[in-house]
Amino acid sequence: HTLERLQYAFFMGYHRDDLAYDQKVKPVYYGYVDLLLQLHDSKHRVSSDDCLKTAVDIIEKLKKTEIQNYFKDECITYQDEYTEIPKKMPDQTALIYPLPLKDRLVLLTILPDGLAYYTIDIDQCNLYKWVNRLLDRFDYRNYRKRRFDKYAKDLYDWLIRPIEADLALQKIQTILFAPEGKLLSLPFSALKDRETNQYLIEKYALSLIPAISLIKQKALQQQTHKKALLCGLTVSRQGFSALKDVKLQLKDIHGFIGGKIMMDKDFSIHNFEKEVSNHTQNIIHIATHGNVGNSPDDIYLLTYTNRLSFPKLKKIMFPGVFRESPLELLTLSACQTAKGDERTALGLAGIALKTGAQSVIGSLRPIEINATSLFMTSFYQEWKLVNFTHKAKAFQKAQIKILKQKQFAHPVFWASFILTGNWL
């Protein structure tokens, strides 16, 4: 109750200061969770434990307030029907909340057999230092000159190794991450097991979620056909370079899933709005220049006529939130979908909430255009092969397909792609 009153006060004034949330609001949530975990014996695993259940509930509230803070909109996380926070996850699925407290890292998890938490002796300052060093090496233009594996392996040891035995015991195949702070910008798929020399994506299907309570977890029925809208820009417009590979990308995707293509002059804001207004698409794929920046004002997608801003995108697509046939996937195959800091993942999550998309595919930072096209076409091919079920597993297979190719083996070419929202 106190947290809700604090949150209300925040939106009455504190949100005008960009630093107020991190300095005045988030520490209260962290402190409360810390106290709850201190009351719980880390070696004692009981699914009905009140302390762990309350800790998960507080983290879920924190995750929602982060999105609200990013968009300066307390209504953005409102839903007519919320998903109950599970006490247990479905078979072969794990949910991990990595919580970087000031003096230690906590991995609060929900497994098929219940709740658990693990404490790792790494303080927030040093953890973030390693995350930053890894991220500094995510530049496909000079990646050969920078040591990468050390940081990928150390972060694996802190974030995965402590729970690995339980993951194996319960035959986990899919991991959902609901990260906090700087960890929001971490490409988890690039973490590397020093014992097997495998990347995390080679061992598990992965998905980044904003909060489990914001996701409708109902599995989609197998289907052999989807109604898709494929949009793209191949020519130079408004000072942006041409994206010549987009034409082949859309053609290849169309070959796998069909749908309608709107490209170049046809891909105007007016035509996009007209096409989307009937809200019949299951898939919307947009391949163009774009950005998800430090604030909603920075979000845009480039069309032939102008920049499609987030308010306009929301206005066009939000009525679809209430339709019977869901928009199952919105893919942003852009030259630069996001800038790579911890706030950009919140932007992608908010886009999903405001467009009614059950899932969004984007990237945390710029990715080489040929690798982008290969990943996108591979994903739709894999998703089609499983009759459009379990997006996370199709996503995993597409990333593995890229890393097995010598010229794209380094994580800078594939690890920044993320799937957020419903993983099924």
Long-range contacts (C-beta under 8 A, 24 or more apart in sequence): 3-28, 3-29, 3-32, 3-58, 3-61, 7-65, 7-68, 7-74, 10-65, 10-69, 11-68, 11-74, 15-69, 15-72, 21-65, 21-66, 21-69, 25-65, 25-69, 26-62, 26-66, 29-58, 29-59, 29-61, 29-62, 29-65, 30-99, 30-101, 30-102, 32-58, 33-58, 33-59, 33-62, 33-99, 33-101, 33-106, 34-101, 37-106, 37-108, 37-117, 37-119, 40-117, 42-117, 42-118, 42-119, 45-114, 45-115, 45-116, 46-114, 46-115, 47-87, 47-88, 47-113, 47-114, 47-115, 48-87, 48-114, 49-115, 52-108, 52-115, 52-116, 52-117, 53-87, 53-115, 55-108, 55-117, 56-85, 56-97, 56-108, 56-110, 56-115, 57-85, 59-97, 59-99, 59-108, 59-178, 59-180, 60-85, 60-211, 60-212, 60-213, 62-180, 63-178, 63-180, 63-210, 63-211, 63-214, 64-210, 64-211, 64-213, 64-214, 66-346, 67-210, 67-211, 67-346, 67-349, 67-350, 67-353, 70-295, 70-296, 70-343, 70-346, 70-347, 70-350, 71-296, 71-350, 72-296, 76-350, 76-353, 76-354, 77-211, 77-214, 77-353, 79-214, 81-216, 82-213, 82-214, 83-212, 83-213, 83-214, 83-215, 83-216, 83-217, 84-213, 85-212, 85-213, 86-110, 86-212, 87-114, 87-115, 88-112, 88-113, 88-114, 91-171, 92-170, 92-171, 92-172, 92-173, 92-174, 93-172, 93-173, 93-174, 93-175, 93-176, 94-163, 94-167, 94-170, 94-172, 94-174, 94-175, 94-176, 95-175, 95-176, 95-178, 95-209, 95-212, 96-163, 96-175, 96-176, 96-177, 96-178, 97-178, 97-179, 97-180, 98-159, 98-177, 98-179, 98-180, 98-183, 99-180, 100-124, 100-127, 100-128, 100-180, 100-181, 100-182, 100-183, 105-158, 105-159, 107-159, 107-162, 107-163, 109-163, 109-166, 110-212, 111-166, 111-170, 111-172, 112-170, 112-172, 113-170, 116-163, 116-166, 118-162, 118-163, 120-158, 120-159, 120-162, 122-158, 124-181, 127-158, 127-182, 128-181, 128-182, 130-154, 130-155, 131-155, 131-182, 131-183, 131-185, 131-186, 132-182, 134-186, 134-190, 135-185, 135-186, 135-340, 135-365, 137-412, 138-187, 138-340, 138-365, 138-411, 138-412, 138-415, 138-416, 139-412, 140-366, 140-367, 140-368, 140-371, 140-410, 140-412, 140-413, 143-410, 143-412, 148-410, 148-411, 149-192, 152-190, 152-191, 152-192, 152-199, 152-411, 153-191, 153-192, 153-193, 153-194, 155-186, 155-191, 156-191, 156-192, 156-193, 156-194, 156-200, 157-194, 159-188, 159-191, 160-191, 160-193, 160-200, 167-204, 172-204, 173-204, 173-205, 173-393, 174-204, 174-205, 174-206, 174-207, 174-390, 174-392, 174-393, 174-423, 175-200, 175-204, 175-205, 175-206, 175-207, 176-206, 176-207, 176-208, 176-209, 176-212, 176-423, 177-206, 177-207, 177-208, 177-209, 178-208, 178-209, 178-210, 178-211, 178-212, 179-208, 179-345, 181-342, 182-342, 183-342, 184-342, 184-343, 184-344, 184-345, 184-346, 185-340, 185-341, 185-342, 185-344, 185-345, 185-364, 187-364, 187-411, 187-415, 187-416, 187-418, 189-399, 189-411, 189-414, 189-415, 189-417, 190-411, 190-415, 199-403, 199-411, 199-415, 201-396, 201-399, 201-400, 201-403, 201-415, 202-400, 202-403, 204-396, 205-390, 205-392, 205-393, 205-395, 205-396, 205-423, 206-392, 206-395, 206-396, 206-419, 207-391, 207-392, 207-395, 207-419, 207-420, 207-421, 207-423, 208-345, 208-418, 208-419, 208-420, 209-420, 209-421, 209-423, 210-346, 210-349, 210-352, 210-353, 210-420, 210-421, 214-349, 214-353, 215-358, 215-421, 215-422, 216-358, 216-422, 217-422, 217-424, 218-424, 219-389, 219-390, 219-424, 220-328, 220-388, 220-389, 220-424, 221-389, 222-386, 222-387, 222-388, 222-389, 223-387, 223-388, 224-387, 225-258, 226-257, 226-258, 226-259, 226-282, 226-283, 226-328, 226-388, 227-259, 227-280, 227-281, 227-282, 227-283, 228-253, 228-254, 228-257, 228-258, 228-259, 228-260, 228-281, 228-282, 228-283, 228-284, 228-285, 229-259, 229-260, 229-262, 229-275, 229-276, 229-281, 229-283, 229-284, 229-285, 230-254, 230-259, 230-260, 230-261, 230-262, 230-285, 230-287, 231-261, 231-262, 231-263, 231-267, 231-272, 231-284, 231-285, 231-286, 231-287, 231-288, 232-261, 232-262, 232-263, 232-264, 232-267, 232-286, 232-287, 232-288, 232-333, 233-263, 233-264, 233-267, 233-287, 233-288, 233-289, 233-302, 233-303, 233-304, 234-263, 234-264, 235-264, 235-304, 237-302, 237-304, 238-302, 238-306, 238-307, 240-289, 240-302, 240-335, 241-289, 241-335, 243-287, 243-288, 243-289, 243-335, 243-369, 245-369, 245-370, 245-372, 245-373, 246-287, 246-288, 246-333, 246-373, 248-373, 249-287, 249-333, 249-372, 249-373, 249-376, 249-377, 250-285, 250-287, 252-373, 252-377, 253-285, 253-376, 253-377, 253-380, 256-377, 256-380, 256-381, 256-384, 257-283, 257-380, 257-383, 257-384, 259-283, 264-304, 265-304, 266-304, 267-303, 267-304, 268-303, 268-304, 268-305, 269-303, 269-305, 269-306, 269-308, 269-312, 270-305, 272-303, 272-308, 272-316, 273-316, 276-316, 276-317, 276-320, 277-316, 279-319, 279-320, 279-323, 279-325, 279-327, 280-325, 281-327, 282-325, 282-326, 282-327, 282-328, 282-329, 283-327, 283-328, 283-329, 283-331, 284-327, 284-329, 284-330, 284-331, 284-357, 285-331, 285-333, 285-376, 286-330, 286-331, 286-332, 286-333, 286-334, 287-333, 287-334, 287-376, 288-333, 288-334, 288-335, 289-334, 289-335, 289-336, 290-332, 290-334, 290-335, 290-336, 290-337, 291-334, 291-336, 291-337, 291-338, 291-339, 292-332, 292-337, 292-338, 292-339, 292-344, 292-347, 292-348, 292-351, 292-362, 293-338, 293-339, 293-343, 293-344, 293-347, 294-339, 294-341, 294-343, 294-344, 295-343, 296-347, 296-350, 299-347, 299-351, 301-332, 301-334, 310-351, 310-354, 313-351, 313-354, 313-355, 314-354, 314-355, 317-354, 317-355, 317-356, 317-357, 318-354, 318-355, 318-356, 320-355, 320-356, 321-355, 321-356, 322-356, 323-356, 326-356, 326-358, 327-355, 327-356, 327-357, 327-358, 328-357, 328-358, 328-359, 328-388, 328-422, 329-357, 329-358, 329-359, 329-360, 329-361, 329-391, 330-355, 330-357, 330-359, 330-360, 330-361, 331-360, 331-361, 331-362, 331-376, 332-360, 332-361, 332-362, 332-363, 333-361, 333-372, 333-373, 333-376, 334-362, 334-363, 335-366, 335-369, 336-363, 336-365, 336-366, 337-362, 337-363, 337-364, 338-362, 338-363, 338-364, 338-365, 339-365, 340-364, 340-365, 340-416, 345-418, 345-420, 348-418, 348-420, 349-420, 349-421, 352-420, 352-421, 357-421, 358-421, 358-422, 359-391, 359-419, 359-420, 359-421, 359-422, 359-423, 360-419, 360-420, 360-421, 361-395, 361-417, 361-418, 361-419, 361-420, 362-417, 362-418, 362-420, 363-416, 363-417, 363-418, 364-416, 364-418, 365-416, 366-416, 367-412, 367-413, 367-414, 367-416, 367-417, 368-408, 368-412, 368-413, 371-402, 371-408, 371-413, 371-414, 374-401, 374-402, 374-405, 374-408, 375-399, 375-402, 375-414, 375-417, 378-402, 389-424, 390-423, 390-424, 391-419, 391-422, 391-423, 391-424, 392-419, 392-423, 392-424, 395-419
